[in-house]
Amino acid sequence: MTRRTAVAAAAGAAVTAAVSKPALMGGAPVRTGAFPGWPVWAANDEAAWMKVLRSGKWYRGSGKAVDAFEAKFAALMGVPHCLAVANGTSALLTALHGLDVQAGDEVIVPPYTFIATVNAVLARQALPVFVDTDGLTFQMDATKIEAAVTERTVAVIPVHMAGAPPDLDKIVEVGRRRGLKVLEDAAQAHLGEWRGRKLGTVGDAGTYSFQASKNLNSGEGGAVVTSDGALLERCYAYHTNSSPRKGVSAAPAQGLNLRLTEFQATLLLSQMERLEAQAKARDGNALYLTQLLSEIGGVTPAKLADGCTRSAWHLYMFRYDAAQFAGLPRARFLRALAAEGVPCSSGYTPLNKQPFLENVFQGRGFQRLFSAERLRRWRERNECPVNDKVCGDAVWFTQTMLLGGRTDMEQIAAAILKVRAYAAELAKG
Ligand SMILES: *Cc1c(COP(=O)(O)O)cnc(C)c1O
């Protein structure tokens, strides 16, 4: 048997084993068991946590855990510098300060991302300019960046959506040629890679999130990584009320308190002990799931860009073609799949069209910074037709569903095949 027919046979066996009628029509679901839970913890996390508690040294000024985490995460990323901060949004804000993004500047962002990417730009009183999504990879379309550059553009934020990169070669090249800083939002991309380099370390700086849902989790938490020592020191001072590190001289500038606690840092250190094994499990399962789904008409998994040597698989994303499911609307497909024991969602809605943007622009501060003419031009350019389509037909699975065994992947494929076999009837109901 060839690899391809073996895959088809596995999925076929799984679908025959399932009771044929969809669960939504009263049949037995393909799966009744739960997928792996999140977060995962064990004795090492408890010991680490209690050690900090009993030391009474709970903040980075008195303890050693934040320093230790920064050293270990920088080493893991293969760069000399890491700064731990309170969360991923703080990491973006801190990096934007470090890169000297100022009020009135423009920053290029993708529309297919979590709102925090854009919120951080707005918090700097800068204008987020959206560049359309690539319909195959779900990532920022690097070929459309240059057309969005104006005399006010100072930076571009490629987001590694779901844990996989856009075309970073192209983005770094355009950045260099047009004088733009490249800030990678790697909040979803722990251990993801571009040509063997860790995501977040290819541009001028990268940011991570350790919020509860992320692949490395301390409830809340974040980090900035970079190879630029001077940039790191600007970020350091910013995150602790503009007070530079001991022995570092820096001109006093703006600052906030965005520090990570010792508790979070020690939890990150203990959680990191299982990060590689979890990343391997996700990668193996996701690649197998892609083989299975590639056999099913109307389901197109997000493609990894050519230079992507590893995805972090924070999400598993595919595009759903209702026409190949007898016109079954996506919302009903999602309901039918969930009824089979496969939790799923429709993902993001178009961020570039959300009302918060206009509300921010109407504020007194933005009105002073951005002329009516500039905002009019922004509105004119703010069209992302491919992204609108992707938002309309995307389906997501979460990273924890990739932490189990191959059978889980076969059951996901079997559930989709079952829904497809009964699509016409499901569409009527
Ligand atoms: C989660 C996330 C953030 C924000 O991180 P927080 O730790 O929740 O502040 C930013 N960007 C992306 C793409 C994210 O997924």
The ligand as an ORCA input file, in Angstrom:
! r2SCAN-3c Opt
* xyz 0 1
  C      -2.336     36.060     22.903
  C      -1.834     36.990     21.858
  C      -1.367     38.274     22.175
  C      -1.516     38.895     23.524
  O      -0.936     38.208     24.563
  P      -1.493     38.424     26.063
  O      -0.485     37.687     26.883
  O      -2.851     37.828     26.121
  O      -1.487     39.874     26.338
  C      -0.842     39.045     21.151
  N      -0.799     38.605     19.889
  C      -1.255     37.388     19.540
  C      -1.171     36.956     18.113
  C      -1.807     36.550     20.509
  O      -2.271     35.348     20.144
*
